[in-house]
């Protein structure tokens, strides 16, 4: 599996608020983490309402040796992970994975444009620092609802200076992705982390600017979507059975808990391993993955069970079939 994981124990050593809804959590693994690539993340094992769950958080460069630093946004429209993380205090123990990066960045270029939306700023600090160590001077655009929501501003400003542009919604400073991309040098790479809507807009603007798709590197939030997070129903085509997917659980978890085994890998909507066939939709699918193309999402023939949700009822074919009698028993019957 591409996303093979090694789990180990860690201790929370400190927490502090970076913004009203963003909290920094510093972890110290029992065994020092190996060197990790800029833009890496860790998965964290949590108990949410008594159920084992896992969530992913990007790493921020840490000044203290042997520690890992993450930042968590407290989200109202979430499945409970952020609330569980905000409840952590110094001394708490938890399980984490080895750091892994999903960014595929060509580090040989001369020009880079970094774009962050909200909590998507967390991997950008490490990427900007890595580029600075190479003697490069990336630009960065940071979009937030309000300037008070902007985390890590002091560190970013110290690193980037006037190459950092803050686009705060309450100031009316909207980020114009089209103009930004058109102004870049021909060999530039854009590196983006933000909500799904930002990524979709960036993909369109990047294409309209006539740039190669491979030069847009991104990571997104698997939990963000167009529709509010709410309960929905999944009907199994082969049996007619219906399963309710609560707002605080993924479709993947609900199917597996009901005995319909769906294989998965990244659980972030990026690899497509958990994609299942959709045979009917009574309502609307909210595709929250970055695996399928816009055309495939419009057709809604498949959906990624790990992150995508729906409104109403979705009928799927999981390829699950009840166990059959062995051939001899079937003949004897």
C-alpha positions as CSV (number, residue, x, y, z in Angstrom):
1,X,0.0,0.0,0.0
2,X,1.3,3.4,-0.8
3,X,0.0,4.8,2.5
4,X,1.6,2.2,4.7
5,X,1.7,3.4,8.3
6,X,3.7,2.8,11.4
7,X,2.0,3.7,14.7
8,X,3.8,4.7,17.8
9,X,3.0,6.5,21.1
10,X,3.4,10.2,21.9
11,X,2.8,12.6,24.7
12,X,1.2,16.0,24.5
13,X,3.7,18.4,25.9
14,X,2.0,21.8,25.3
15,X,-0.9,23.5,23.8
16,X,-1.7,27.2,22.9
17,X,-4.2,29.1,20.8
18,X,-2.8,30.6,17.6
19,X,-6.2,32.1,16.7
20,X,-9.7,32.1,18.2
21,X,-10.5,28.8,16.4
22,X,-7.0,27.3,15.9
23,X,-5.0,25.5,18.6
24,X,-1.4,24.4,18.4
25,X,-0.6,21.0,19.9
26,X,3.0,20.0,20.5
27,X,3.7,16.2,20.6
28,X,6.7,14.3,21.8
29,X,6.9,10.8,20.3
30,X,8.4,8.1,22.5
31,X,10.8,7.3,19.7
32,X,12.1,10.3,17.7
33,X,10.5,10.6,14.3
34,X,12.7,10.2,11.3
35,X,13.4,13.2,9.1
36,X,10.2,14.1,7.3
37,X,9.5,16.0,4.1
38,X,8.1,19.5,4.1
39,X,4.3,19.4,4.0
40,X,4.1,16.1,5.8
41,X,1.2,15.1,8.1
42,X,0.5,12.6,10.8
43,X,-2.6,10.5,11.5
44,X,-3.8,10.6,15.1
45,X,-5.9,7.8,16.8
46,X,-8.8,9.2,18.8
47,X,-11.8,8.1,20.7
48,X,-14.9,10.0,19.6
49,X,-18.1,9.2,21.5
50,X,-16.4,5.9,22.6
51,X,-15.5,4.9,19.0
52,X,-11.9,4.6,17.7
53,X,-11.4,7.1,14.9
54,X,-8.4,8.6,13.1
55,X,-7.7,12.1,11.8
56,X,-4.9,13.7,9.8
57,X,-3.1,16.9,10.8
58,X,-0.3,18.7,8.9
59,X,3.0,19.3,10.6
60,X,4.4,22.7,11.4
61,X,8.2,23.1,11.8
62,X,9.1,22.8,15.5
63,X,11.9,24.7,17.2
64,X,12.2,22.0,19.9
65,X,14.2,18.9,19.0
66,X,12.3,15.6,19.1
67,X,8.8,17.2,19.0
68,X,6.1,17.4,16.4
69,X,3.9,20.4,16.1
70,X,0.4,20.5,14.6
71,X,-2.5,23.0,14.5
72,X,-6.1,22.1,14.7
73,X,-9.1,24.2,13.7
74,X,-12.2,23.8,15.9
75,X,-14.9,23.2,13.3
76,X,-18.6,23.4,14.0
77,X,-19.4,21.3,10.9
78,X,-17.2,18.3,11.7
79,X,-17.4,14.7,12.7
80,X,-16.0,15.4,16.2
81,X,-12.3,15.1,15.6
82,X,-11.5,18.7,16.3
83,X,-13.4,18.7,19.5
84,X,-11.5,15.7,20.7
85,X,-8.2,17.3,19.8
86,X,-9.1,20.5,21.6
87,X,-9.8,18.5,24.7
88,X,-6.2,17.3,24.9
89,X,-3.9,18.7,27.6
90,X,-0.3,18.4,28.5
91,X,0.5,14.9,29.7
92,X,-2.2,13.2,27.6
93,X,-1.0,10.1,25.7
94,X,-2.1,9.1,22.2
95,X,-1.1,7.1,19.1
96,X,0.3,8.7,16.0
97,X,1.7,7.5,12.6
98,X,5.0,8.3,11.1
99,X,5.0,11.6,9.2
100,X,4.1,11.2,5.5
101,X,3.8,13.8,2.7
102,X,1.2,13.7,-0.1
103,X,2.6,16.7,-1.8
104,X,4.5,15.8,-5.0
105,X,6.6,18.9,-5.5
106,X,9.3,19.4,-8.1
107,X,12.1,21.0,-6.0
108,X,14.3,21.8,-9.0
109,X,12.3,24.9,-10.2
110,X,13.2,28.5,-9.6
111,X,9.8,30.0,-9.0
112,X,7.1,28.8,-6.6
113,X,3.7,30.3,-5.5
114,X,2.2,29.0,-2.3
115,X,-1.5,29.3,-1.6
116,X,-3.2,28.5,1.7
117,X,-6.9,28.6,2.6
118,X,-7.7,28.8,6.3
119,X,-6.1,26.0,8.3
120,X,-4.4,24.9,5.0
121,X,-1.6,27.3,6.1
122,X,-0.1,24.6,8.4
123,X,2.0,22.7,5.8
124,X,2.9,25.9,4.0
125,X,5.3,27.2,6.7
126,X,7.5,24.1,6.3
127,X,7.4,24.3,2.5
128,X,8.3,28.0,2.5
129,X,11.1,27.4,5.0
130,X,12.5,24.5,2.8
131,X,12.5,26.8,-0.3
132,X,14.2,29.6,1.6
133,X,17.0,27.2,2.7
134,X,17.5,26.5,-1.0
135,X,18.0,30.2,-1.6
136,X,14.7,30.7,-3.3
137,X,12.1,33.4,-2.7
138,X,8.5,32.0,-3.0
139,X,5.5,34.2,-2.9
140,X,2.5,33.2,-0.8
141,X,-1.2,34.0,-0.8
142,X,-3.1,33.3,2.4
143,X,-6.9,33.5,2.3
144,X,-8.9,33.7,5.5
145,X,-12.4,34.8,6.6
146,X,-10.9,37.5,8.8
147,X,-7.4,38.7,9.6
148,X,-8.0,37.5,13.2
149,X,-8.4,34.0,11.9
150,X,-4.9,34.0,10.3
151,X,-2.5,31.7,12.2
152,X,1.3,31.6,12.1
153,X,1.4,35.2,10.7
154,X,4.5,36.2,12.7
155,X,6.5,33.2,11.5
156,X,5.3,33.6,7.9
157,X,6.1,37.3,7.9
158,X,9.5,36.8,9.3
159,X,10.2,34.2,6.6
160,X,8.5,35.8,3.6
161,X,8.3,39.6,4.3
162,X,6.4,41.5,1.6
163,X,6.1,38.3,-0.5
164,X,3.2,37.3,1.9
165,X,-0.2,38.5,0.8
166,X,-3.1,38.2,3.3
167,X,-6.6,38.0,1.6
168,X,-9.1,38.5,4.4
169,X,-12.8,38.3,3.6
170,X,-13.8,40.9,6.1
171,X,-11.5,43.4,4.4
172,X,-12.9,42.6,1.0
173,X,-9.5,41.3,-0.1
174,X,-10.6,38.4,-2.2
175,X,-7.9,36.1,-3.7
176,X,-8.1,36.3,-7.6
177,X,-6.6,33.0,-8.6
178,X,-6.9,33.7,-12.3
179,X,-4.8,36.9,-12.1
180,X,-2.4,35.3,-9.7
181,X,-1.7,32.4,-12.0
182,X,-1.4,34.5,-15.1
183,X,1.2,36.7,-13.5
184,X,3.5,33.7,-12.6
185,X,6.7,33.0,-14.6
186,X,6.3,30.2,-17.2
187,X,8.3,27.7,-15.2
188,X,6.5,28.4,-11.9
189,X,4.8,25.7,-9.7
190,X,1.8,26.5,-7.5
191,X,1.5,24.6,-4.2
192,X,-1.9,24.7,-2.6
193,X,-3.6,23.5,0.6
194,X,-7.2,24.5,1.4
195,X,-10.8,23.5,1.3
196,X,-12.3,21.6,-1.7
197,X,-14.0,24.7,-3.2
198,X,-10.7,26.5,-3.3
199,X,-9.0,23.5,-5.0
200,X,-11.7,23.2,-7.6
201,X,-11.5,26.9,-8.4
202,X,-7.7,26.6,-8.5
203,X,-7.8,23.7,-10.9
204,X,-10.1,25.7,-13.3
205,X,-8.1,28.9,-13.1
206,X,-4.8,26.9,-13.6
207,X,-6.2,25.3,-16.7
208,X,-7.6,28.5,-18.1
209,X,-4.2,30.1,-17.6
210,X,-2.8,27.4,-20.0
211,X,-0.6,25.8,-17.4
212,X,0.4,22.1,-17.1
213,X,-1.8,20.2,-14.6
214,X,1.4,18.6,-13.1
215,X,2.6,22.0,-12.0
216,X,-0.3,22.5,-9.6
217,X,0.5,20.5,-6.4
218,X,-2.2,20.3,-3.8
219,X,-3.5,18.8,-0.6
220,X,-7.1,19.4,0.5
221,X,-9.4,18.8,3.5
222,X,-11.2,15.5,3.0
223,X,-14.0,16.6,5.3
224,X,-15.0,19.8,3.4
225,X,-17.8,19.8,0.9
226,X,-20.6,21.7,-0.8
227,X,-23.4,20.5,1.4
228,X,-23.7,20.6,5.2
229,X,-22.6,17.5,7.0
230,X,-25.7,15.6,8.0
231,X,-27.1,12.1,8.3
232,X,-27.9,10.2,5.0
233,X,-28.9,6.7,4.0
234,X,-27.1,4.1,2.0
235,X,-29.1,1.3,0.3
236,X,-27.2,-1.9,-0.7
237,X,-28.2,-2.8,-4.2
238,X,-27.7,-6.6,-3.8
239,X,-29.8,-6.9,-0.6
240,X,-32.0,-3.8,-0.4
241,X,-30.7,-3.3,3.2
242,X,-30.4,0.4,4.3
243,X,-27.7,1.8,6.5
244,X,-27.9,5.2,8.2
245,X,-24.6,7.1,8.0
246,X,-24.5,9.5,11.0
247,X,-23.1,13.0,10.5
248,X,-20.1,12.1,12.8
249,X,-19.1,9.0,10.9
250,X,-17.9,8.3,7.4
251,X,-19.7,6.2,4.9
252,X,-16.7,3.9,4.9
253,X,-16.9,3.3,8.6
254,X,-20.7,2.8,8.5
255,X,-20.4,0.2,5.7
256,X,-17.6,-1.7,7.4
257,X,-19.4,-1.7,10.8
258,X,-22.5,-3.2,9.1
259,X,-20.4,-6.0,7.6
260,X,-20.1,-4.7,4.1
261,X,-16.3,-4.7,3.8
262,X,-14.9,-1.9,1.7
263,X,-11.1,-1.8,1.2
264,X,-9.4,1.6,1.7
265,X,-6.0,3.1,1.8
266,X,-5.4,6.9,2.3
267,X,-8.8,7.6,3.8
268,X,-8.4,11.2,2.6
269,X,-10.2,11.0,-0.7
270,X,-7.0,11.0,-2.7
271,X,-6.2,7.5,-3.7
272,X,-9.5,6.1,-4.9
273,X,-9.1,2.7,-3.4
274,X,-12.4,2.9,-1.5
275,X,-14.4,4.1,-4.6
276,X,-17.7,2.1,-4.9
277,X,-20.3,1.9,-7.6
278,X,-23.4,4.1,-7.3
279,X,-26.5,2.6,-9.0
280,X,-29.1,5.2,-8.0
281,X,-29.4,8.5,-6.1
282,X,-32.5,9.8,-4.4
283,X,-31.1,13.2,-3.4
284,X,-27.6,14.5,-4.1
285,X,-24.1,13.3,-3.7
286,X,-21.5,15.6,-2.1
287,X,-18.2,14.5,-3.7
288,X,-15.5,15.5,-1.2
289,X,-12.6,13.6,-2.9
290,X,-9.9,14.9,-5.1
291,X,-9.6,11.6,-7.0
292,X,-12.4,11.9,-9.5
293,X,-12.5,14.4,-12.3
294,X,-15.2,17.1,-12.4
295,X,-16.9,15.1,-15.2
296,X,-16.8,11.9,-13.2
297,X,-18.3,13.7,-10.2
298,X,-21.1,15.1,-12.4
299,X,-21.9,11.6,-13.6
300,X,-21.9,10.2,-10.0
301,X,-21.3,6.7,-11.2
302,X,-18.9,6.2,-8.2
303,X,-18.1,7.8,-4.9
304,X,-15.2,7.7,-2.5
305,X,-16.7,6.1,0.7
306,X,-14.0,7.5,3.0
307,X,-14.9,11.2,2.6
308,X,-17.9,11.8,0.3
309,X,-21.4,12.1,1.7
310,X,-24.9,12.7,0.4
311,X,-28.3,14.2,1.0
312,X,-31.1,11.7,0.9
313,X,-30.4,8.0,-0.1
314,X,-27.7,6.6,-2.2
315,X,-27.9,3.1,-3.6
316,X,-24.5,1.4,-4.0
317,X,-23.0,-1.9,-5.1
318,X,-20.2,-2.8,-2.7
319,X,-19.6,-6.1,-4.5
320,X,-20.4,-7.7,-1.1
321,X,-22.1,-11.1,-1.5
322,X,-23.4,-13.3,1.3
323,X,-21.3,-16.4,1.9
324,X,-22.3,-19.2,-0.4
325,X,-22.5,-22.9,0.6
326,X,-19.6,-25.0,-0.5
327,X,-20.2,-26.8,-3.8
328,X,-20.7,-30.3,-2.1
329,X,-23.1,-28.9,0.5
330,X,-25.1,-27.2,-2.3
331,X,-25.3,-30.4,-4.3
332,X,-26.4,-32.4,-1.2
333,X,-29.1,-29.8,-0.5
